[in-house]
């Protein structure tokens, strides 16, 4: 098994009794399953319940599923939901193209696109010689 890494990280929202030692059991279970605990965020606390988002690095998708399964078997712990962090990164795309020069008018656009065509034609001519 390869080393857990951020490429296969996921966030799980956990709901469990607000009792001393409960998170220690969760962290130990993740560790025993060879997962690597990352960020731990408290979402909501009441006198009786604790809700946290826990980020975990896994070594692959199968390993992430194993960790989730182990955590869900801890008495009193409920996995409310989970999300693959790499998948979340790609929602809506991850690459954006921005111009170096602001285009405010049609003339700006014409000059910018003409310049692009001019450079492309020049490069094509150089390659053919």
LINFENRA-V884759 format. One record per backbone hydrogen bond with DSSP energy under -1.0 kcal/mol. CO is the residue of the C=O (numbers start at 0). NH is the residue of the N-H. If there is no record, write none. Layout:
<<CO & NH> <CO & NH>>
This chain:
<<4 & 7> <5 & 8> <8 & 84> <9 & 55> <10 & 82> <11 & 53> <12 & 79> <13 & 51> <14 & 77> <15 & 49> <16 & 18> <18 & 21> <20 & 24> <21 & 25> <22 & 26> <23 & 27> <24 & 28> <25 & 29> <26 & 30> <27 & 31> <28 & 32> <29 & 34> <30 & 33> <35 & 56> <38 & 54> <40 & 52> <43 & 50> <47 & 17> <48 & 45> <49 & 15> <50 & 42> <50 & 43> <51 & 13> <52 & 40> <53 & 11> <54 & 37> <55 & 9> <56 & 35> <57 & 4> <59 & 63> <60 & 64> <61 & 65> <62 & 66> <63 & 67> <64 & 68> <65 & 69> <66 & 70> <67 & 71> <70 & 73> <73 & 76> <77 & 14> <77 & 79> <80 & 12> <82 & 10> <83 & 87> <84 & 88> <85 & 89> <89 & 92> <104 & 108> <105 & 109> <106 & 110> <107 & 111> <108 & 112> <109 & 113> <110 & 114> <111 & 115> <112 & 116> <113 & 117> <114 & 118> <115 & 119> <116 & 120> <117 & 121> <118 & 122> <119 & 123> <120 & 124> <121 & 125> <122 & 126> <123 & 127>>
